[in-house]
């Protein structure tokens, strides 16, 4: 058998295997469960302020919820998944944050940012010591992610909470967690937001 006659067969095999792999991923992607969340803060009495960002039509740069927390507060995973990132970085405004990403399945990723509200890298390094998960960890629903350690008397120490929906073609769309909360969590979040004159769902 000549080399030229092998190439078409080999190419056909590669295409067949690739097609099977893509088809298998498409099926898995299609059947990925829609998440149902609890809340990342269990003692809502410690929340001293709420900001709600509905969509990217807003002047704000992100979607989801900010919970102001002026005292050390334990933060919990609202859903089970795999930690894909625990990373500090400095935003364009000079403030440091720690990103904690949880991959839920092929369609959904959750994001919580620990924002003690500091421009000092030493302070965010100290905050990192209170993060209790690492990249690669698997977490369960309501497992502790760590403790937010706010800078005393700072303007707005908080966590930011949002989720991202991925399309089959890898496009990412940030969406509000509210629509994907359990009924109990929605009711608690509604009452919390209302107490600060906010509504947790997009009115548009």
C-alpha positions in Angstrom: 0.0 0.0 0.0 1.4 3.4 -1.0 1.8 6.3 1.3 -0.6 8.3 -0.9 -3.3 5.7 -0.5 -2.9 5.8 3.3 -3.4 9.6 3.7 -7.1 9.7 2.7 -7.9 6.9 5.0 -6.0 8.5 7.9 -7.6 11.9 7.2 -11.0 10.3 7.2 -10.3 8.6 10.5 -9.2 11.9 12.0 -12.4 13.6 10.8 -14.5 10.8 12.1 -12.9 10.9 15.5 -13.0 14.7 15.6 -16.7 14.6 14.6 -17.5 12.1 17.3 -15.7 14.2 19.9 -17.5 17.4 18.8 -20.8 15.6 18.7 -20.2 14.1 22.2 -19.3 17.6 23.6 -22.4 19.1 21.9 -24.6 16.5 23.6 -22.9 17.0 27.0 -23.2 20.8 26.5 -26.9 20.5 25.6 -27.7 18.5 28.7 -25.7 20.7 31.1 -27.9 21.5 34.0 -29.1 25.0 34.6 -27.7 26.1 38.1 -29.8 26.7 41.1 -28.1 28.9 43.7 -28.2 29.6 47.4 -26.7 32.8 48.6 -23.0 33.5 49.2 -23.7 35.2 52.6 -25.8 33.3 55.1 -26.2 35.9 57.8 -27.9 38.7 55.9 -28.0 40.9 58.9 -24.2 41.6 58.4 -24.9 43.1 54.9 -24.8 46.9 55.3 -25.4 47.8 51.7 -26.3 46.4 48.3 -25.6 47.4 44.8 -27.4 45.7 41.9 -26.1 45.7 38.3 -28.7 44.4 35.9 -27.0 44.3 32.5 -24.2 45.8 30.4 -26.5 48.5 29.2 -25.7 50.0 32.6 -22.9 52.5 33.1 -21.4 50.0 35.5 -18.9 47.5 34.2 -20.3 44.3 35.6 -23.5 42.4 36.2 -24.7 40.9 39.5 -24.6 42.0 43.1 -22.3 43.8 45.5 -22.9 43.0 49.2 -21.2 45.5 51.5 -19.7 43.8 54.5 -18.0 46.0 57.1 -17.0 43.2 59.5 -15.1 39.9 58.9 -17.7 37.7 57.1 -17.6 34.1 56.0 -18.5 33.6 52.3 -20.0 30.4 51.1 -20.2 28.7 47.7 -23.8 29.1 46.4 -23.4 25.9 44.3 -21.1 22.9 43.9 -18.4 23.0 41.3 -14.7 23.2 40.6 -12.4 26.1 41.5 -10.8 27.3 38.3 -9.2 30.4 39.6 -8.1 32.1 42.8 -6.2 35.2 41.8 -5.4 38.6 43.0 -5.3 41.5 40.7 -5.3 45.3 40.7 -8.2 47.1 38.9 -7.8 50.2 36.9 -9.0 52.3 39.8 -6.0 51.1 41.9 -8.0 48.8 44.2 -7.0 45.1 44.7 -9.4 42.2 44.5 -9.3 38.4 44.7 -11.2 36.6 42.0 -12.7 33.2 42.9 -14.2 31.3 39.9 -16.2 28.2 40.1 -17.0 26.1 37.0 -20.4 24.6 37.4 -20.6 22.7 34.1 -19.9 23.2 30.4 -22.4 26.1 30.2 -22.0 27.9 33.5 -19.3 29.6 35.6 -19.8 31.5 38.9 -17.6 34.4 40.0 -17.1 35.9 43.4 -14.7 38.8 44.0 -13.4 39.5 47.5 -12.9 43.2 47.7 -11.7 44.4 51.1 -11.3 47.9 49.4 -7.6 48.5 49.5 -5.0 50.0 47.2 -2.2 48.3 49.2 -0.9 45.0 47.8 0.2 43.9 51.3 -3.4 44.1 52.5 -4.7 42.0 49.7 -1.9 39.5 50.4 -3.2 39.3 53.9 -6.7 38.8 52.6 -5.5 35.9 50.5 -4.5 34.1 53.7 -8.2 34.0 54.5 -9.3 32.4 51.3 -9.9 28.7 52.1 -9.9 27.2 48.6 -7.3 26.7 45.8 -7.4 26.4 42.1 -8.3 22.8 41.2 -10.4 22.2 44.4 -13.9 20.7 44.2 -16.4 22.5 46.4 -19.8 21.5 47.6 -22.9 23.7 48.0 -22.5 26.0 51.1 -18.8 25.1 51.5 -16.8 28.0 52.9 -14.7 29.9 50.3 -13.1 32.1 52.9 -13.6 35.2 55.0 -13.8 38.8 53.6 -11.5 40.9 55.8 -12.6 44.5 55.1 -10.3 47.4 55.6 -11.7 49.2 58.7 -13.7 52.4 57.9 -13.1 51.9 54.2 -15.6 53.3 51.7 -17.2 50.1 50.3 -15.7 46.7 51.4 -17.8 44.1 49.6 -18.0 40.9 47.6 -19.2 41.0 44.0 -21.3 38.0 42.8 -22.2 37.1 39.2 -22.4 34.2 36.8 -21.4 33.6 33.2 -23.3 31.6 30.6 -21.2 30.1 27.8 -22.5 29.4 24.4 -21.6 26.3 22.3 -19.3 28.6 20.3 -17.5 29.8 23.5 -19.1 33.2 23.6 -19.5 34.4 27.2 -22.5 36.3 28.6 -22.5 37.6 32.1 -26.0 37.3 33.7 -27.6 38.0 37.0 -27.6 35.2 39.5 -31.1 36.2 40.7 -33.0 34.4 38.0 -31.2 31.2 38.8 -31.6 31.3 42.6 -33.8 28.8 44.5 -37.2 30.2 45.5 -36.0 30.6 49.1 -32.8 32.4 48.0 -34.8 34.7 45.6 -37.2 35.7 48.4 -34.3 36.5 50.8 -32.4 38.4 48.1 -35.6 40.3 47.2 -36.2 41.4 50.8 -32.5 42.3 51.2 -32.5 44.5 48.1 -35.8 46.1 49.0 -34.5 47.1 52.4 -32.0 49.2 50.5 -34.4 50.5 47.9 -33.2 48.2 45.2 -34.8 45.6 43.0 -32.9 42.4 42.2 -34.3 41.8 38.8 -33.9 43.6 35.5 -36.9 45.8 34.9 -36.2 46.4 31.2 
